[in-house]
């Protein structure tokens, strides 16, 4: 992880503290849709939480689910730029 990744992570965590759950859900969905990869998010959620919708994640699992979603988004960004294969 380089410095810019840490800065992005800090910004994401800061935003998460000020946004409501529906706003956080929508932000994740918007970012994943940008990469036309909703199916990847659904697969990830199904694998770890037995549901395909971030809106159906329990309150106790929501932070873990959003963390996984942001890891997915980061990987999608890197793969788009050719950094990850």
C-alpha positions as CSV (number, residue, x, y, z in Angstrom):
1,X,0.0,0.0,0.0
2,X,1.5,3.3,-1.0
3,X,0.9,6.8,0.5
4,X,-1.9,7.7,-1.9
5,X,-3.8,4.5,-0.9
6,X,-3.5,5.5,2.7
7,X,-4.8,8.9,2.0
8,X,-7.7,7.5,0.1
9,X,-8.4,5.0,2.9
10,X,-8.4,7.9,5.5
11,X,-10.8,9.9,3.3
12,X,-13.1,7.0,3.0
13,X,-13.1,6.3,6.7
14,X,-13.7,10.0,7.5
15,X,-16.7,10.1,5.1
16,X,-18.1,6.9,6.6
17,X,-18.3,8.5,10.0
18,X,-20.4,11.4,8.6
19,X,-22.7,9.5,6.2
20,X,-25.8,7.6,7.0
21,X,-26.0,3.9,6.3
22,X,-28.2,4.5,3.2
23,X,-25.7,7.1,1.9
24,X,-22.8,4.6,2.4
25,X,-24.7,1.8,0.7
26,X,-25.4,4.1,-2.3
27,X,-21.9,5.3,-2.5
28,X,-20.6,1.7,-2.7
29,X,-23.2,0.8,-5.3
30,X,-22.4,3.8,-7.4
31,X,-18.6,3.0,-7.3
32,X,-19.1,-0.6,-8.2
33,X,-21.6,0.2,-11.0
34,X,-19.1,2.5,-12.5
35,X,-16.9,-0.5,-13.2
36,X,-20.0,-2.6,-14.3
37,X,-19.2,-5.1,-11.6
38,X,-22.3,-5.4,-9.5
39,X,-22.0,-9.2,-10.0
40,X,-18.7,-9.2,-8.3
41,X,-20.1,-7.4,-5.2
42,X,-23.0,-9.7,-5.1
43,X,-20.7,-12.8,-5.3
44,X,-18.5,-11.4,-2.5
45,X,-21.5,-10.7,-0.3
46,X,-23.0,-14.1,-1.0
47,X,-19.8,-15.8,-0.1
48,X,-19.3,-14.0,3.2
49,X,-22.8,-13.0,4.3
50,X,-25.3,-15.3,2.5
51,X,-27.0,-12.4,0.8
52,X,-26.4,-10.6,-2.5
53,X,-27.6,-7.1,-1.5
54,X,-25.6,-4.8,0.7
55,X,-29.0,-3.4,1.9
56,X,-29.8,-6.8,3.5
57,X,-26.6,-7.0,5.6
58,X,-27.3,-6.9,9.3
59,X,-26.1,-3.9,11.4
60,X,-23.5,-6.1,13.1
61,X,-22.0,-7.2,9.8
62,X,-22.3,-3.9,7.9
63,X,-18.9,-2.5,8.7
64,X,-17.2,-5.7,7.6
65,X,-19.3,-5.8,4.4
66,X,-18.4,-2.2,3.6
67,X,-14.7,-2.9,4.2
68,X,-14.8,-5.8,1.8
69,X,-16.7,-3.7,-0.7
70,X,-14.0,-1.0,-0.6
71,X,-11.3,-3.5,-1.1
72,X,-13.2,-4.7,-4.2
73,X,-13.5,-1.1,-5.4
74,X,-9.8,-0.5,-4.9
75,X,-8.9,-3.7,-6.9
76,X,-11.3,-2.7,-9.6
77,X,-9.6,0.7,-9.9
78,X,-6.2,-0.9,-10.0
79,X,-7.3,-3.4,-12.7
80,X,-8.7,-0.6,-14.8
81,X,-5.3,1.1,-14.7
82,X,-3.5,-2.1,-15.5
83,X,-1.9,-2.4,-12.1
84,X,-3.5,-5.7,-11.2
85,X,-4.2,-8.6,-13.4
